[in-house]
């Protein structure tokens, strides 16, 4: 099979390798793995640079990466599998399953926190319109409360939810969009509704059925040699070791199974998951979701079908805002012209804090996965550059 067999140009795809080589040669990225697939075939898969600079290990196809927020789509799929079982409706209040969320207030600077316009719903969690936030945002008084209560450092999901129930919301649910720990709460709901530990549910209902053998919340001893080092950008655009495989907390199972950012995975594992979504819920004979559910998840759920920019500018996100909407676990392309980027209406995507990224274009029957390990994901515009190079390779 050649790229041309699926309507892609091998010569044009090589531009991706040239881009990533420049990033690696200049010392801005340690190593990269780029995957482009179309019509069910992997047309381009290239490993470049190092998975671990200090250990002088080359990037390999089976390298294990911290995917951080690329965990969120997996958690969203898990929750929607329970939706398909009739266990809840999207407009159900979260307090149906977490009674302590019944009396959540909205933050007021004078300390007289007010009742929200309505209760938080499960859809609010999936769409990041819940009023929750992240402590690392460091931009509001509510963020500060998250840091004071060490919300993201909770010992388990139950403790996290207990802490959140005592902290006011950043805004009334449904009125704004803000990246947050909402997907961790989704993970707790999976656990609560299914009566199965969250990590076990993911393993039994998603990872094992799709043969995602290298995806989980930690890296077993026998696989640690495949685990990439994680780096952070320095002031002079260099690399500083952030998390070494030899000393990483990913060597052991965590207490907090973070559905928002706790998973590790590989290119081939995430390809199986992304292919399942592109194939409307099914991969190689295994169906996780129905076609209509995937269509609902990848539709824009912002009020008035607006984009993220219309919902207020969040301090941080794994997406741009103009021309981009949000579904149930993914960003959704609304208008490539407004977004000022190549793309297709209805294409959906997300990324992770260590600069990992994927997007799926149902109209073009194409998916792209990009894996590296550099914090923060906003360090360089490589995601937008990659999108251009992937789309320009289409020749039919």
C-alpha positions in Angstrom: 0.0 0.0 0.0 1.3 3.4 -0.9 -0.1 6.8 0.3 -1.3 7.4 -3.2 -3.6 4.3 -2.9 -5.6 6.3 -0.3 -5.5 9.7 -2.0 -2.4 11.1 -0.2 0.9 12.2 -1.7 4.0 10.5 -0.3 6.1 13.5 -1.3 3.8 15.9 0.4 3.6 13.8 3.5 7.4 14.0 3.7 6.9 17.7 4.6 5.7 16.5 8.0 9.1 14.8 8.6 10.9 17.9 7.5 8.9 20.0 10.0 9.5 17.7 12.9 13.2 17.2 12.0 13.7 21.0 12.2 12.1 21.1 15.7 14.4 18.2 16.8 17.6 19.5 15.2 17.1 22.9 16.7 16.7 21.4 20.2 13.1 22.4 20.6 11.7 18.9 20.7 13.3 15.7 22.0 11.7 13.3 19.5 8.4 12.9 17.6 6.0 10.2 16.3 3.7 11.3 13.4 0.9 9.1 12.1 -1.5 9.8 9.2 -4.2 7.3 8.3 -6.9 7.4 5.6 -9.6 5.0 4.6 -8.5 2.5 7.3 -4.9 2.4 6.3 -1.8 4.0 8.0 -0.3 5.9 5.1 2.5 7.6 7.1 4.2 6.7 10.3 7.5 8.2 11.2 9.6 8.2 14.4 12.4 10.8 14.7 14.8 11.9 17.5 15.0 10.6 21.0 12.4 9.2 23.4 15.0 9.7 26.2 17.9 12.1 25.5 19.7 11.3 28.7 19.6 7.5 28.0 20.3 8.1 24.3 17.2 6.0 23.3 15.7 6.5 19.9 12.0 7.2 19.4 10.3 3.9 18.5 6.8 2.9 17.2 6.1 1.2 20.6 7.2 4.1 22.7 4.9 4.8 25.7 3.8 8.4 26.1 2.0 10.4 28.8 -1.0 11.5 26.9 -2.4 13.8 29.7 -5.7 15.4 28.4 -5.9 13.0 25.5 -7.3 10.8 28.3 -10.4 13.0 28.2 -12.0 11.6 25.0 -11.5 8.1 26.4 -13.3 9.0 29.7 -16.1 10.7 27.7 -16.5 7.5 25.7 -16.7 5.4 28.9 -19.4 7.7 30.3 -21.4 7.6 27.0 -21.3 3.8 27.0 -23.3 4.0 30.2 -25.6 6.6 28.6 -26.3 4.0 25.9 -27.2 1.5 28.7 -29.9 3.9 29.8 -28.3 4.7 33.1 -28.7 8.5 32.8 -29.8 11.3 30.6 -27.5 14.2 29.6 -29.8 16.8 31.2 -29.8 14.9 34.6 -28.4 17.0 37.4 -25.0 15.7 38.6 -26.5 15.8 42.1 -28.5 12.7 41.2 -25.2 10.8 41.6 -23.3 13.2 43.7 -25.8 14.6 46.3 -23.2 17.0 47.7 -23.3 18.9 44.4 -26.9 19.8 45.0 -26.0 23.0 47.0 -23.1 24.3 45.0 -22.8 28.1 44.9 -21.3 30.5 42.4 -18.3 32.5 43.6 -18.8 36.2 44.5 -15.8 38.4 45.5 -17.7 39.7 48.6 -17.9 36.2 50.0 -21.7 36.0 49.5 -21.7 33.2 47.0 -24.9 32.9 45.2 -27.1 30.0 43.9 -26.5 29.1 40.2 -29.1 29.8 37.6 -29.6 26.1 37.4 -28.0 22.9 38.6 -24.9 21.4 36.9 -25.9 18.7 34.5 -23.9 15.7 33.1 -23.7 17.4 29.8 -22.1 20.5 31.5 -19.3 18.2 32.7 -18.8 16.7 29.2 -18.7 20.1 27.5 -16.6 22.0 30.1 -19.5 24.4 30.9 -19.9 23.2 34.4 -18.4 26.1 36.3 -15.5 23.9 37.6 -11.9 25.0 36.8 -8.3 23.9 37.3 -6.0 25.0 40.1 -3.0 25.5 37.7 -4.9 28.2 35.8 -3.8 30.7 38.5 -6.1 33.4 37.3 -9.1 33.6 39.7 -9.8 33.3 43.3 -11.6 30.0 42.7 -8.4 28.6 41.1 -6.6 29.6 44.3 -9.1 27.6 46.3 -8.4 24.6 44.2 -4.7 25.0 45.0 -5.3 25.6 48.7 -7.4 22.4 48.9 -5.0 20.5 46.7 -7.9 19.3 44.5 -5.8 17.9 41.8 -3.6 16.2 44.3 -6.4 14.3 46.0 -5.7 10.7 47.1 -8.6 9.3 45.0 -11.6 10.4 43.0 -14.0 10.3 46.0 -11.8 12.7 47.9 -11.6 15.0 44.9 -15.3 15.2 44.5 -15.7 15.8 48.3 -13.3 18.8 48.0 -15.1 20.2 44.9 -18.4 20.1 46.7 -17.1 22.6 49.2 -15.6 25.1 46.7 -17.8 27.6 44.8 -18.2 27.4 41.1 -16.4 29.9 38.8 -19.7 30.6 37.0 -23.2 29.4 36.7 -23.4 26.1 34.7 -24.0 26.5 31.0 -23.1 30.2 30.8 -19.4 30.0 29.9 -16.8 27.5 28.7 -13.8 26.8 30.9 -11.3 23.9 30.8 -11.5 22.1 34.1 -11.4 19.0 36.3 -14.9 18.2 34.9 -13.7 15.1 33.1 -12.2 13.7 36.4 -15.7 14.1 37.8 -16.9 12.2 34.7 -14.5 9.4 35.7 -16.0 9.4 39.1 -19.5 9.1 37.6 -18.4 6.1 35.5 -17.3 4.5 38.8 -20.4 5.4 40.7 -22.9 4.5 37.9 -21.2 1.2 36.9 -20.3 0.2 40.4 -16.9 -0.7 39.0 -13.5 1.0 39.8 -12.8 3.5 37.1 -9.5 2.0 36.0 -11.1 -1.5 35.8 -14.0 -0.2 33.7 -11.7 1.4 31.2 -9.6 -1.8 31.0 -12.6 -4.2 30.7 -14.9 -2.1 28.5 -12.4 -0.2 26.3 -8.8 -1.2 26.4 -9.2 -5.0 26.3 -11.9 -5.0 23.6 -9.8 -2.8 21.4 -6.5 -4.6 22.3 -5.1 -1.3 23.6 -2.5 -3.4 25.5 -0.1 -0.5 26.4 -2.7 2.0 27.7 -3.4 2.5 31.4 -2.7 4.7 34.4 0.9 3.4 35.0 3.8 1.7 33.2 4.5 -1.8 34.4 8.1 -2.8 35.2 8.5 -4.9 32.1 7.6 -2.0 29.9 9.5 0.9 31.6 12.3 0.6 29.0 9.7 1.8 26.4 8.6 4.8 28.5 9.6 8.2 27.1 11.2 11.0 29.2 9.2 14.2 29.5 10.7 17.6 29.0 9.8 21.2 29.5 10.7 24.2 27.4 13.5 26.5 28.8 13.7 30.3 28.4 16.1 29.9 25.5 13.9 27.4 23.7 15.9 24.4 24.9 14.9 21.3 26.8 15.0 20.5 30.5 14.2 17.1 31.9 10.8 17.2 33.6 10.0 13.6 34.4 12.5 10.7 34.0 11.3 7.2 33.3 13.7 5.9 36.0 12.1 8.1 38.8 8.6 8.7 37.4 5.5 8.3 39.5 4.0 6.5 36.5 6.0 3.4 37.6 3.3 2.6 40.1 -0.5 2.6 40.1 -1.9 6.0 41.4 -4.5 6.4 44.0 -6.3 9.0 41.8 -7.3 7.6 38.5 -7.5 10.9 36.6 -9.9 10.6 33.6 -8.9 14.1 32.7 -5.2 13.5 32.3 -3.8 10.3 33.9 -3.3 7.9 31.1 -0.3 6.7 29.2 -0.6 5.2 25.7 1.2 4.4 22.4 0.6 5.5 18.8 -0.8 2.2 17.8 -3.1 2.0 20.8 -4.5 5.5 20.3 -4.9 4.7 16.6 -7.2 1.9 17.5 -9.3 4.2 19.7 -9.4 7.0 17.1 -10.2 4.5 14.4 -13.2 3.4 16.5 -14.5 6.9 16.6 -13.8 7.5 12.9 -15.7 4.3 12.1 -18.7 5.6 14.1 -18.1 3.5 17.2 -16.7 0.2 15.8 -13.1 -1.1 15.2 -12.4 -4.4 13.6 -15.6 -6.0 14.6 -15.7 -4.6 18.1 -18.4 -2.0 18.7 -18.2 0.3 21.7 -20.7 3.0 20.7 -23.6 3.3 18.3 -23.3 5.6 15.3 -25.9 8.0 16.6 -24.0 8.4 19.9 -20.7 9.2 18.1 -22.6 11.8 16.0 -24.0 13.4 19.1 -20.6 13.4 20.8 -19.0 15.1 17.9 -21.6 17.8 17.4 -21.2 21.3 18.7 -23.0 21.7 22.0 -22.2 25.3 22.7 -25.4 27.5 23.2 -26.7 28.9 20.0 -24.2 26.7 18.1 -21.6 29.3 18.9 -17.9 28.9 19.0 -15.6 28.8 22.1 -14.8 32.5 21.6 -18.5 33.3 22.1 -18.4 31.5 25.5 -15.6 33.7 26.9 -11.9 33.2 26.6 -10.6 30.6 29.0 -7.1 31.1 30.4 -5.8 27.8 29.0 -7.1 25.1 26.7 -5.8 22.4 24.3 -7.6 24.3 21.5 -7.9 27.7 19.9 -11.3 29.4 20.2 -12.4 31.2 17.0 -14.4 28.9 14.7 -14.1 26.0 17.1 -17.0 24.5 19.1 -17.1 21.8 21.6 -18.9 18.5 21.8 -19.1 15.7 24.4 -15.3 15.3 25.0 -13.8 16.9 21.8 -13.3 20.2 20.1 -15.3 20.5 16.9 -14.4 22.4 13.8 -17.3 24.8 12.9 -15.7 27.1 10.3 -12.1 26.7 9.0 -12.2 30.2 7.6 -13.0 31.7 11.0 -10.5 29.4 12.7 -7.9 30.5 10.0 -6.7 26.9 9.4 -7.1 24.1 7.0 -9.9 21.8 8.1 -13.4 20.5 7.5 -16.6 21.4 9.3 -17.4 18.5 11.7 -13.7 17.5 12.2 -13.0 16.8 15.9 -9.8 16.8 18.0 -8.0 17.2 21.3 -4.5 17.3 22.7 -2.5 16.8 25.9 -0.2 18.9 28.1 3.0 17.3 26.7 2.2 18.6 23.2 0.5 15.4 22.0 -2.4 15.9 19.6 -4.9 14.1 17.4 -7.7 15.0 15.0 -10.3 13.0 13.1 -11.9 14.2 9.9 -15.0 12.0 9.0 -15.6 13.7 5.6 -12.0 12.9 4.5 -12.0 9.5 6.3 -8.7 10.6 7.8 -7.1 10.7 11.3 -3.8 12.2 12.4 -1.9 11.5 15.7 1.2 13.4 16.8 3.1 12.3 19.9 6.0 13.9 21.7 6.8 14.9 25.3 7.2 18.6 25.8 5.6 20.8 28.4 3.7 23.0 28.0 1.6 22.3 24.9 1.5 26.0 24.1 5.3 26.1 23.7 5.2 26.0 19.9 2.5 26.2 17.1 3.4 22.7 15.8 -0.2 21.4 16.0 -1.4 24.1 13.6 1.6 23.5 11.4 1.0 19.7 11.4 -2.6 20.2 10.4 -1.6 22.2 7.4 0.9 19.6 6.3 -1.5 16.7 6.8 -4.3 18.4 4.8 -2.1 19.6 2.0 -1.1 16.0 1.4 -4.6 15.1 0.1 -4.5 14.8 -3.7 -7.9 13.4 -4.6 
